[in-house]
Amino acid sequence: MSESREIKSATPGGEIKSATPGGETIARRVAEIIVERLQLEQFSAETLPHDAILFAATHEGGLDLDSIASLEIVSALSDEYDLDFDNIARDDFMSVETLANYISRERGGSERESGEK
């Protein structure tokens, strides 16, 4: 049973774009992690809207995730990207896109420059 619903953008006008050329790959991996770790059976990495607000109610166009889900996401992303999410701003933890942009910024150019994490 497929439900069609409007998904609100994480920022006014949906202006968030990938911060680096690898940003789309990061966004896809973030989506995969969210779908897998939270067992979101209604989505796949391809169908999870990258601009959907993670913690907004579904009737507001969000995914309606809770604080336990945020801990699961942070744990998985910390393991995947070897990053510290202790000081992540709320605006960076709004959607798949904002998380991917945060990861891209935090990783800087280290992978591109050294060829490894």
CORQUI-V499499 format. One record per run of one state. SS is the DSSP state (A for helix, B for strand, O for the rest). FROM is the first residue (numbers start at 1). TO is the last residue. If there is no record, write none. Layout:
SS FROM TO
SS FROM TO
//
This chain:
O 1 11
A 12 14
O 15 22
A 23 37
O 38 57
A 58 60
O 61 66
A 67 81
O 82 89
A 90 93
O 94 95
A 96 107
O 108 109
A 110 114
O 115 117
//
